[in-house]
Amino acid sequence: MGRAAAKHFLWLMVAWWTGGAWVLYFADAPTLVCDLATFQAPFAAYAWIGILTFTTYALAGHMREQVCLYMCPWPRIQASLTDEYALNVTYRYERGEPRGSTKKNAALRARGEPAGDCVDCLQCVNVCPTGVDIRNGASLGCIQCGLCIDACDTVMAKIGRPTRLIAYDTDVNIRRRQAGQLPVFRLVRMRTMLYAAIIAVVAGLMLYTLATRRAEGLAVIHDRNPIFVRLSDGALRNGYTVRLLNKSLAPRRFLLSAEGIADGLIEVVGDTTSPMGYPRVEIGPDQTREIRVLVTSYEHLPPAASVPLTFHATDMETRQEATASDFFKGP
C-alpha cells in the first residue's frame, strides 16, 4: 500500500512538473514562478497547470498503451519511413522456433530434432510498454524501446543460450538466415541519404536562426474596448499593451517611440521619470516586461481612420532596435 501511494505521488509530481513547464514556456518563467509561489499569479496559470497535470497523470500513468497505440503519431511515421533494410526490434524466428520449455527443447536437441531457443516465458510481452508480442512480427504498437531485448537476453543468459534472440535486425536478414545465407547490412542507401540530407538542412536552419537571432523583441496589442477615446481638448487617444523582451544577460534600457502620427504623443502609464513623449523602459537580464502605452494624436484624422503605426524600442547604449506594427484608430 505504501509503495503504491509513493508511486502515484511521484507520478503526480512528475505530471505537475511537466504541466508547469508547459505553462512557463509561454510566460516569463522567473516572474511567473515567484507569482505562483506567492499566490499572485493569474487564475489561468493555476487552471492550466492543473489541467496539464491531470491529463499528464492520466495519459502517461494510466493510459500509456492507449496513447502509444491510438494517439501517438510516431508508429505511423515510423512505418512510412522504414523499409526492409531498416534496423528494427526483431524476433529472430530461425533461432526461436519451435518454442518449448527448457527441458523439452534440450531433449529435442539431444535427439537431433528441431528446437528453438524461445522458452515462451512471455518476459518480452510483460516488459513492453504497449503490450506488444514482438514474436508475432512487426507492429505499429512497437516504439522501438528495446526493453524486450534486455528481458530476453536476461532469460537466455539464465538458461545458457546465446543472447540476442530479440535484437535490432532487418527483414532482409531474417529471410536470409532462414535460407541459410549470411546477413547483409546496407546502412548507406538512397533512403538514408535523403533522411541525412533533410536532417542536415533542418539543423543548418536551426543553427542559422540561433546565430542570427536578435537580443531584443517587441510585441504590441491594440485595445479592443474602447478602440479610441476622444479627449476634452478634441485629441484622440489609443491604448496598447506593449511587451518588451530582453534576451541578453545584462539589464538594458530602451527608448520607446511611435512612427506614423505626425504630432503623436506616446506615454507609458505609471511612468513619471521619462520626459514627455520619450518613454524609457528598463528591463532586467533575460526578462520580459509588459507595459501599458497610450498614444495621443492632435492632428485631424479622416473618418473611419486607421493609420499605420510603427513602434520602435531602441537600446539606449547599443542602438539596437526592435519594431512592431499596429494601427491608430479614429472615429
Secondary structure, 3 states (H helix, E strand, C coil): CHHHHHHHHHHHHHHHHHHHHHHHHCCCHHHHHHHHHCCCCCHHHHHHHHHHHHHHHHHHHHCHHHHHHHHCCHHHHHHHHCCCCCCEEEECHHHHCCCCCHHHHHHHHHCCCCCCCCCCCCHHHHCCCCCCCHHHCCCCCCCCCCHHHHHHHHHHHHHCCCCCCEEEECHHHHHHHHCCCCCCCCCCCHHHHHHHHHHHHHHHHHHHHHHHCCCEEEEEEECCCCCCEECCCCCEEEEEEEEEEECCCCCEEEEEEEECCCCCEEEECCCCCCCCCCCEEEECCCEEEEEEEEEEECCCCCCCCEEEEEEEEEECCCCCEEEEEEEEECC
